[in-house]
């Protein structure tokens, strides 16, 4: 089992910034992909950003140029720096961990991000 704990969500005005963190613990592996997804009310969960085991990154078109994903393997932590936030970024943000050896995903409990106009 892998446990994921997100932090850093909150309420911010449009144009502001937030930094999300996700700490992984338990049966973690050095070979993993980590990412952030979000789900707004009435909408499906969508990919925001992912960072692979090779440190390649991929972003949703809606956040390119505004969000940056990074990781600190020594701390088993992935970050999402969110700048120039918009009201449409309001959602619950979930951390995702793909464990290659176990062949499965793990999810955090989610952290609320609310952007006011």
Order of alpha helices (4+ residues) and beta strands (2+ residues): beta-beta-beta-beta-beta-beta-beta-beta-beta-beta-beta
